[in-house]
Amino acid sequence: MYAFGLAVVRLGLRVELTRVAQSNYWSDALLQADVVHYCYGDATWSKRHYFRGSRRPMSGGPPAEAPAGTVLGEILGQIRKAEKFYAGPPISDSGLRIADLAD
C-alpha cells in the first residue's frame, strides 16, 4: 500500500476514489459491492488465523459459517471454492472446467 502511494506521488498521477469494493469491517453486512477486501478479522473469522504452524491451510476449510449474501458469507464461499479448485488435479489433466466450480 505504501508503494502505491509513493508511486502515485512520484509519477504525478491522479487518484480517484471509487466504490467498487467493500471491506469486511462489518462482516455481517449485506454484500453490496463487486469486490470484497478482507482486511479485518473478528471472533468468527480472521485470515491471520487460517494457517497453523506450517504454511498449509487448515484442512476442511474455514471453521466458520456465515449467512449467504453477507460480506463474510462471500469470503468463506470464495475460500471454499478456491480449496476445491486447488485440491484437485491440474485442470488440463482433469477435464474440470471453471464453470464446474460455480454454486
VEXKOL-281385 format. One record per residue: residue number from 0; residue in one letter; x, y, z of N, C-alpha, C in turn. Coordinates in nm, 4 decimals. Each point is the difference from the previous one (the first is absolute). Layout:
<rs>
{pos NUM | code a | nx X | ny Y | nz Z | cax X | cay Y | caz Z | cx X | cy Y | cz Z}
...
</rs>
This chain:
<rs>
{pos 0 | code m | nx 0.0815 | ny -0.1181 | nz 0.0000 | cax -0.0815 | cay 0.1181 | caz 0.0000 | cx 0.0870 | cy 0.1260 | cz 0.0000}
{pos 1 | code y | nx 0.1084 | ny -0.0012 | nz 0.0765 | cax 0.0866 | cay 0.1173 | caz 0.0007 | cx 0.0639 | cy 0.0199 | cz -0.1363}
{pos 2 | code a | nx 0.0388 | ny -0.1092 | nz -0.0648 | cax 0.0629 | cay 0.0101 | caz -0.1322 | cx -0.0954 | cy 0.0635 | cz -0.1005}
{pos 3 | code f | nx -0.1275 | ny -0.0341 | nz 0.0097 | cax -0.0989 | cay 0.0603 | caz -0.0895 | cx -0.0038 | cy 0.1511 | cz 0.0215}
{pos 4 | code g | nx -0.0101 | ny 0.0427 | nz 0.1236 | cax -0.0056 | cay 0.1432 | caz 0.0308 | cx 0.1237 | cy 0.0734 | cz -0.0453}
{pos 5 | code l | nx 0.1162 | ny -0.0575 | nz 0.0245 | cax 0.1242 | cay 0.0638 | caz -0.0435 | cx 0.0087 | cy 0.0093 | cz -0.1518}
{pos 6 | code a | nx -0.0411 | ny -0.1063 | nz -0.0693 | cax 0.0031 | cay 0.0012 | caz -0.1464 | cx -0.0950 | cy 0.1052 | cz -0.0564}
{pos 7 | code v | nx -0.1171 | ny 0.0134 | nz 0.0576 | cax -0.0963 | cay 0.0996 | caz -0.0454 | cx 0.0592 | cy 0.1405 | cz 0.0117}
{pos 8 | code v | nx 0.0603 | ny 0.0294 | nz 0.1142 | cax 0.0592 | cay 0.1322 | caz 0.0213 | cx 0.1174 | cy 0.0216 | cz -0.0951}
{pos 9 | code r | nx 0.0866 | ny -0.0973 | nz -0.0100 | cax 0.1203 | cay 0.0130 | caz -0.0839 | cx -0.0347 | cy 0.0175 | cz -0.1468}
{pos 10 | code l | nx -0.1010 | ny -0.0712 | nz -0.0472 | cax -0.0386 | cay 0.0059 | caz -0.1410 | cx -0.0999 | cy 0.1116 | cz -0.0296}
{pos 11 | code g | nx -0.0455 | ny 0.0665 | nz 0.1039 | cax -0.0945 | cay 0.1088 | caz -0.0197 | cx -0.1358 | cy -0.0460 | cz -0.0493}
{pos 12 | code l | nx -0.0403 | ny -0.1178 | nz 0.0408 | cax -0.1282 | cay -0.0548 | caz -0.0433 | cx -0.1147 | cy 0.0564 | cz 0.0818}
{pos 13 | code r | nx -0.1171 | ny -0.0060 | nz -0.0567 | cax -0.1216 | cay 0.0432 | caz 0.0688 | cx -0.0692 | cy -0.1228 | cz 0.0593}
{pos 14 | code v | nx -0.0419 | ny 0.0082 | nz 0.1215 | cax -0.0698 | cay -0.1109 | caz 0.0655 | cx -0.1479 | cy 0.0346 | cz 0.0070}
{pos 15 | code e | nx -0.0824 | ny -0.0985 | nz -0.0302 | cax -0.1441 | cay 0.0198 | caz 0.0055 | cx -0.0608 | cy -0.1044 | cz 0.0923}
{pos 16 | code l | nx -0.0793 | ny 0.0434 | nz 0.0930 | cax -0.0675 | cay -0.0898 | caz 0.0922 | cx -0.1192 | cy -0.0650 | cz -0.0698}
{pos 17 | code t | nx -0.0076 | ny -0.1290 | nz 0.0080 | cax -0.1133 | cay -0.0726 | caz -0.0586 | cx -0.0658 | cy -0.0847 | cz 0.1078}
{pos 18 | code r | nx -0.1127 | ny -0.0545 | nz -0.0311 | cax -0.0731 | cay -0.0841 | caz 0.0956 | cx -0.0223 | cy -0.1403 | cz -0.0572}
{pos 19 | code v | nx 0.1035 | ny -0.0566 | nz -0.0608 | cax -0.0139 | cay -0.1337 | caz -0.0576 | cx 0.0294 | cy -0.1093 | cz 0.1027}
{pos 20 | code a | nx 0.0552 | ny 0.0379 | nz 0.1147 | cax 0.0361 | cay -0.0994 | caz 0.1006 | cx -0.0700 | cy 0.0285 | cz 0.1323}
{pos 21 | code q | nx -0.0162 | ny -0.1067 | nz 0.0762 | cax -0.0600 | cay 0.0090 | caz 0.1329 | cx 0.0916 | cy -0.0763 | cz 0.0944}
{pos 22 | code s | nx 0.0342 | ny 0.0591 | nz 0.1130 | cax 0.0866 | cay -0.0694 | caz 0.0948 | cx -0.0846 | cy -0.0884 | cz 0.0911}
{pos 23 | code n | nx 0.0685 | ny -0.0821 | nz 0.0753 | cax -0.0706 | cay -0.0862 | caz 0.0936 | cx 0.0009 | cy 0.0586 | cz 0.1416}
{pos 24 | code y | nx 0.0083 | ny 0.1319 | nz 0.0108 | cax -0.0061 | cay 0.0632 | caz 0.1321 | cx -0.1305 | cy -0.0386 | cz 0.0705}
{pos 25 | code w | nx -0.1106 | ny 0.0040 | nz -0.0730 | cax -0.1284 | cay -0.0509 | caz 0.0491 | cx -0.0263 | cy -0.1296 | cz -0.0751}
{pos 26 | code s | nx 0.0491 | ny -0.1097 | nz 0.0511 | cax -0.0052 | cay -0.1276 | caz -0.0727 | cx -0.1410 | cy -0.0542 | cz -0.0173}
{pos 27 | code d | nx -0.0935 | ny 0.0451 | nz 0.0827 | cax -0.1373 | cay -0.0488 | caz -0.0124 | cx -0.0858 | cy 0.0899 | cz -0.0902}
{pos 28 | code a | nx 0.0609 | ny 0.1033 | nz -0.0573 | cax -0.0741 | cay 0.0899 | caz -0.0896 | cx -0.0353 | cy -0.0724 | cz -0.1291}
{pos 29 | code l | nx -0.1082 | ny 0.0425 | nz -0.0626 | cax -0.0365 | cay -0.0563 | caz -0.1296 | cx 0.1041 | cy 0.0387 | cz -0.1036}
{pos 30 | code l | nx 0.0334 | ny -0.0928 | nz -0.0850 | cax 0.0978 | cay 0.0236 | caz -0.1051 | cx -0.0588 | cy 0.0959 | cz -0.1031}
{pos 31 | code q | nx 0.0703 | ny 0.1107 | nz -0.0263 | cax -0.0504 | cay 0.1007 | caz -0.0926 | cx 0.1019 | cy 0.0399 | cz -0.1062}
{pos 32 | code a | nx 0.1180 | ny -0.0577 | nz 0.0009 | cax 0.1048 | cay 0.0376 | caz -0.0948 | cx 0.0465 | cy -0.1206 | cz -0.0795}
{pos 33 | code d | nx 0.0717 | ny 0.0266 | nz -0.1069 | cax 0.0517 | cay -0.1074 | caz -0.0852 | cx 0.1273 | cy -0.0626 | cz 0.0550}
{pos 34 | code v | nx 0.0727 | ny 0.0733 | nz 0.0831 | cax 0.1276 | cay -0.0461 | caz 0.0543 | cx -0.0061 | cy 0.0099 | cz 0.1520}
{pos 35 | code v | nx 0.0500 | ny -0.1042 | nz 0.0687 | cax 0.0075 | cay 0.0021 | caz 0.1456 | cx 0.1466 | cy 0.0076 | cz 0.0399}
{pos 36 | code h | nx 0.0332 | ny 0.0991 | nz 0.0798 | cax 0.1354 | cay 0.0139 | caz 0.0536 | cx -0.0040 | cy -0.0493 | cz 0.1438}
{pos 37 | code y | nx 0.0497 | ny -0.1209 | nz 0.0219 | cax -0.0078 | cay -0.0535 | caz 0.1355 | cx 0.1284 | cy 0.0316 | cz 0.0764}
{pos 38 | code c | nx 0.0015 | ny 0.1196 | nz 0.0550 | cax 0.1172 | cay 0.0502 | caz 0.0713 | cx -0.0161 | cy -0.0087 | cz 0.1510}
{pos 39 | code y | nx -0.1183 | ny -0.0262 | nz 0.0472 | cax -0.0254 | cay -0.0055 | caz 0.1435 | cx -0.0326 | cy -0.1433 | cz 0.0425}
{pos 40 | code g | nx 0.0048 | ny -0.0231 | nz 0.1280 | cax -0.0392 | cay -0.1285 | caz 0.0550 | cx -0.0848 | cy 0.0226 | cz 0.1241}
{pos 41 | code d | nx -0.0747 | ny -0.1022 | nz 0.0369 | cax -0.0786 | cay 0.0088 | caz 0.1232 | cx -0.0044 | cy -0.1385 | cz 0.0633}
{pos 42 | code a | nx -0.0835 | ny -0.0180 | nz 0.0991 | cax -0.0064 | cay -0.1273 | caz 0.0721 | cx -0.0478 | cy -0.1146 | cz -0.0890}
{pos 43 | code t | nx -0.0740 | ny 0.0311 | nz -0.1069 | cax -0.0512 | cay -0.1052 | caz -0.0878 | cx 0.1037 | cy -0.0445 | cz -0.1014}
{pos 44 | code w | nx 0.0732 | ny 0.0940 | nz -0.0588 | cax 0.0946 | cay -0.0337 | caz -0.1060 | cx 0.1094 | cy 0.1044 | cz -0.0081}
{pos 45 | code s | nx 0.1233 | ny -0.0459 | nz -0.0150 | cax 0.1133 | cay 0.0884 | caz -0.0247 | cx 0.0986 | cy -0.0721 | cz -0.0895}
{pos 46 | code k | nx 0.0417 | ny 0.0649 | nz -0.1058 | cax 0.0986 | cay -0.0608 | caz -0.0897 | cx 0.1326 | cy -0.0216 | cz 0.0721}
{pos 47 | code r | nx 0.0221 | ny 0.0709 | nz 0.1072 | cax 0.1252 | cay -0.0129 | caz 0.0738 | cx 0.0066 | cy -0.1286 | cz 0.0824}
{pos 48 | code h | nx -0.1108 | ny -0.0696 | nz 0.0138 | cax -0.0023 | cay -0.1254 | caz 0.0753 | cx -0.0352 | cy -0.1195 | cz -0.0870}
{pos 49 | code y | nx 0.0143 | ny 0.0150 | nz -0.1289 | cax -0.0368 | cay -0.1080 | caz -0.0918 | cx 0.1078 | cy -0.1069 | cz -0.0089}
{pos 50 | code f | nx 0.1223 | ny 0.0348 | nz 0.0275 | cax 0.1108 | cay -0.0958 | caz -0.0040 | cx 0.0399 | cy -0.0369 | cz 0.1412}
{pos 51 | code r | nx 0.0356 | ny -0.1268 | nz 0.0174 | cax 0.0480 | cay -0.0463 | caz 0.1313 | cx 0.1436 | cy -0.0475 | cz -0.0141}
{pos 52 | code g | nx 0.0914 | ny 0.0681 | nz 0.0599 | cax 0.1394 | cay -0.0433 | caz 0.0006 | cx 0.0649 | cy 0.0001 | cz -0.1368}
{pos 53 | code s | nx -0.0405 | ny -0.0903 | nz -0.0862 | cax 0.0575 | cay -0.0075 | caz -0.1334 | cx -0.0725 | cy 0.0980 | cz -0.0916}
{pos 54 | code r | nx 0.0404 | ny 0.0052 | nz -0.1229 | cax -0.0642 | cay 0.0881 | caz -0.0972 | cx -0.1150 | cy -0.0708 | cz -0.0699}
{pos 55 | code r | nx -0.0393 | ny -0.1142 | nz 0.0499 | cax -0.1109 | cay -0.0728 | caz -0.0598 | cx -0.1305 | cy 0.0401 | cz 0.0688}
{pos 56 | code p | nx -0.1031 | ny 0.0333 | nz -0.0768 | cax -0.1260 | cay 0.0404 | caz 0.0629 | cx -0.0632 | cy -0.1132 | cz 0.0806}
{pos 57 | code m | nx -0.0843 | ny 0.0385 | nz 0.0923 | cax -0.0749 | cay -0.1002 | caz 0.0769 | cx -0.0787 | cy -0.0877 | cz -0.0957}
{pos 58 | code s | nx 0.0043 | ny -0.1281 | nz 0.0219 | cax -0.0755 | cay -0.0882 | caz -0.0881 | cx -0.1483 | cy 0.0110 | cz 0.0323}
{pos 59 | code g | nx -0.0818 | ny -0.0210 | nz -0.1000 | cax -0.1435 | cay 0.0054 | caz 0.0203 | cx -0.0600 | cy 0.1382 | cz -0.0160}
{pos 60 | code g | nx 0.0810 | ny 0.0958 | nz -0.0380 | cax -0.0524 | cay 0.1335 | caz -0.0245 | cx -0.0110 | cy 0.0837 | cz 0.1248}
{pos 61 | code p | nx -0.0504 | ny 0.1195 | nz -0.0144 | cax -0.0137 | cay 0.0893 | caz 0.1140 | cx -0.0958 | cy -0.0587 | cz 0.1035}
{pos 62 | code p | nx 0.0369 | ny 0.0076 | nz 0.1280 | cax -0.0865 | cay -0.0546 | caz 0.1049 | cx -0.1091 | cy 0.0980 | cz 0.0408}
{pos 63 | code a | nx -0.0616 | ny 0.0638 | nz -0.0963 | cax -0.1029 | cay 0.0991 | caz 0.0293 | cx -0.1113 | cy -0.0096 | cz -0.1031}
{pos 64 | code e | nx -0.1142 | ny 0.0477 | nz 0.0370 | cax -0.1152 | cay 0.0077 | caz -0.0899 | cx -0.0533 | cy 0.1428 | cz 0.0060}
{pos 65 | code a | nx -0.0615 | ny 0.0417 | nz -0.1088 | cax -0.0596 | cay 0.1331 | caz -0.0049 | cx -0.1165 | cy -0.0033 | cz -0.0968}
{pos 66 | code p | nx -0.0984 | ny 0.0844 | nz 0.0209 | cax -0.1151 | cay 0.0024 | caz -0.0902 | cx 0.0397 | cy 0.0389 | cz -0.1421}
{pos 67 | code a | nx -0.0591 | ny -0.0659 | nz -0.0971 | cax 0.0224 | cay 0.0350 | caz -0.1398 | cx -0.0462 | cy 0.1434 | cz -0.0225}
{pos 68 | code g | nx 0.0685 | ny 0.0695 | nz -0.0879 | cax -0.0374 | cay 0.1370 | caz -0.0310 | cx 0.0644 | cy 0.1040 | cz 0.0895}
{pos 69 | code t | nx 0.0775 | ny -0.0476 | nz 0.0996 | cax 0.0729 | cay 0.0935 | caz 0.0857 | cx 0.1445 | cy 0.0068 | cz -0.0450}
{pos 70 | code v | nx 0.0718 | ny 0.0997 | nz 0.0474 | cax 0.1409 | cay 0.0145 | caz -0.0352 | cx 0.0775 | cy -0.1248 | cz 0.0433}
{pos 71 | code l | nx -0.0187 | ny -0.0429 | nz 0.1241 | cax 0.0716 | cay -0.1186 | caz 0.0479 | cx -0.0443 | cy -0.1254 | cz -0.0742}
{pos 72 | code g | nx -0.1265 | ny -0.0106 | nz -0.0308 | cax -0.0481 | cay -0.1148 | caz -0.0776 | cx 0.0692 | cy -0.0093 | cz -0.1349}
{pos 73 | code e | nx 0.0222 | ny 0.1120 | nz -0.0647 | cax 0.0702 | cay 0.0028 | caz -0.1285 | cx 0.1459 | cy -0.0399 | cz 0.0166}
{pos 74 | code i | nx 0.0658 | ny 0.0524 | nz 0.1022 | cax 0.1408 | cay -0.0340 | caz 0.0237 | cx 0.0156 | cy -0.1499 | cz 0.0219}
{pos 75 | code l | nx -0.0805 | ny -0.0566 | nz 0.0885 | cax 0.0114 | cay -0.1433 | caz 0.0295 | cx -0.0357 | cy -0.0844 | cz -0.1216}
{pos 76 | code g | nx -0.0992 | ny 0.0428 | nz -0.0761 | cax -0.0358 | cay -0.0719 | caz -0.1218 | cx 0.1133 | cy 0.0001 | cz -0.1010}
{pos 77 | code q | nx 0.0669 | ny 0.1141 | nz -0.0158 | cax 0.1124 | cay 0.0089 | caz -0.0932 | cx 0.1163 | cy -0.0881 | cz 0.0457}
{pos 78 | code i | nx 0.0253 | ny -0.0054 | nz 0.1309 | cax 0.1081 | cay -0.0849 | caz 0.0516 | cx -0.0315 | cy -0.1460 | cz -0.0270}
{pos 79 | code r | nx -0.1238 | ny -0.0403 | nz 0.0217 | cax -0.0376 | cay -0.1399 | caz -0.0245 | cx 0.0117 | cy -0.0355 | cz -0.1488}
{pos 80 | code k | nx -0.0391 | ny 0.0922 | nz -0.0875 | cax 0.0149 | cay -0.0239 | caz -0.1448 | cx 0.1471 | cy -0.0129 | cz -0.0380}
{pos 81 | code a | nx 0.0841 | ny 0.0853 | nz 0.0583 | cax 0.1431 | cay -0.0067 | caz -0.0299 | cx 0.0602 | cy -0.1317 | cz 0.0488}
{pos 82 | code e | nx -0.0397 | ny -0.0438 | nz 0.1179 | cax 0.0505 | cay -0.1278 | caz 0.0515 | cx -0.0419 | cy -0.1151 | cz -0.0904}
{pos 83 | code k | nx -0.1230 | ny 0.0028 | nz -0.0449 | cax -0.0486 | cay -0.1039 | caz -0.0910 | cx 0.0801 | cy 0.0020 | cz -0.1301}
{pos 84 | code f | nx 0.0246 | ny 0.1179 | nz -0.0504 | cax 0.0739 | cay 0.0151 | caz -0.1253 | cx 0.1428 | cy -0.0525 | cz 0.0130}
{pos 85 | code y | nx 0.0704 | ny 0.0408 | nz 0.1068 | cax 0.1408 | cay -0.0359 | caz 0.0151 | cx 0.0221 | cy -0.1399 | cz 0.0551}
{pos 86 | code a | nx -0.1021 | ny -0.0633 | nz 0.0534 | cax 0.0151 | cay -0.1344 | caz 0.0554 | cx 0.0076 | cy -0.1067 | cz -0.1084}
{pos 87 | code g | nx -0.0541 | ny 0.0275 | nz -0.1155 | cax -0.0059 | cay -0.0989 | caz -0.1062 | cx 0.1239 | cy -0.0018 | cz -0.0867}
{pos 88 | code p | nx -0.0022 | ny -0.0866 | nz -0.0993 | cax 0.1115 | cay -0.0064 | caz -0.0949 | cx 0.0016 | cy 0.1257 | cz -0.0863}
{pos 89 | code p | nx 0.1090 | ny 0.0239 | nz -0.0708 | cax 0.0031 | cay 0.1145 | caz -0.0903 | cx -0.1181 | cy -0.0053 | cz -0.0969}
{pos 90 | code i | nx -0.0561 | ny 0.1142 | nz -0.0304 | cax -0.1168 | cay 0.0046 | caz -0.0874 | cx 0.0264 | cy -0.0700 | cz -0.1318}
{pos 91 | code s | nx 0.1204 | ny 0.0165 | nz -0.0533 | cax 0.0307 | cay -0.0612 | caz -0.1290 | cx -0.0082 | cy -0.1521 | cz 0.0065}
{pos 92 | code d | nx 0.0209 | ny -0.0590 | nz 0.1191 | cax -0.0049 | cay -0.1456 | caz 0.0158 | cx -0.1369 | cy -0.0518 | cz 0.0407}
{pos 93 | code s | nx -0.0819 | ny 0.0858 | nz 0.0576 | cax -0.1222 | cay -0.0479 | caz 0.0619 | cx -0.1254 | cy 0.0143 | cz -0.0849}
{pos 94 | code g | nx 0.0041 | ny 0.0885 | nz -0.0983 | cax -0.1201 | cay 0.0282 | caz -0.0772 | cx -0.0924 | cy 0.0966 | cz 0.0718}
{pos 95 | code l | nx 0.0392 | ny 0.0456 | nz 0.1205 | cax -0.0797 | cay 0.0936 | caz 0.0772 | cx -0.0042 | cy 0.1340 | cz -0.0703}
{pos 96 | code r | nx -0.1188 | ny 0.0607 | nz 0.0025 | cax -0.0156 | cay 0.1322 | caz -0.0570 | cx -0.0286 | cy 0.0990 | cz 0.1120}
{pos 97 | code i | nx 0.0387 | ny 0.1241 | nz -0.0193 | cax -0.0258 | cay 0.1028 | caz 0.1005 | cx -0.1471 | cy 0.0044 | cz 0.0361}
{pos 98 | code a | nx -0.0862 | ny -0.0165 | nz -0.0984 | cax -0.1450 | cay 0.0025 | caz 0.0246 | cx -0.0425 | cy -0.1077 | cz 0.0983}
{pos 99 | code d | nx 0.0769 | ny -0.1087 | nz 0.0097 | cax -0.0338 | cay -0.1075 | caz 0.0935 | cx 0.0130 | cy 0.0429 | cz 0.1456}
{pos 100 | code l | nx 0.0717 | ny 0.1086 | nz 0.0242 | cax 0.0217 | cay 0.0470 | caz 0.1363 | cx -0.1105 | cy 0.0921 | cz 0.0493}
{pos 101 | code a | nx -0.0886 | ny 0.0398 | nz -0.0879 | cax -0.1094 | cay 0.0906 | caz 0.0392 | cx -0.0934 | cy -0.0708 | cz 0.0961}
{pos 102 | code d | nx -0.0714 | ny 0.0795 | nz 0.0764 | cax -0.0937 | cay -0.0563 | caz 0.0979 | cx -0.1081 | cy -0.0819 | cz -0.0658}
</rs>
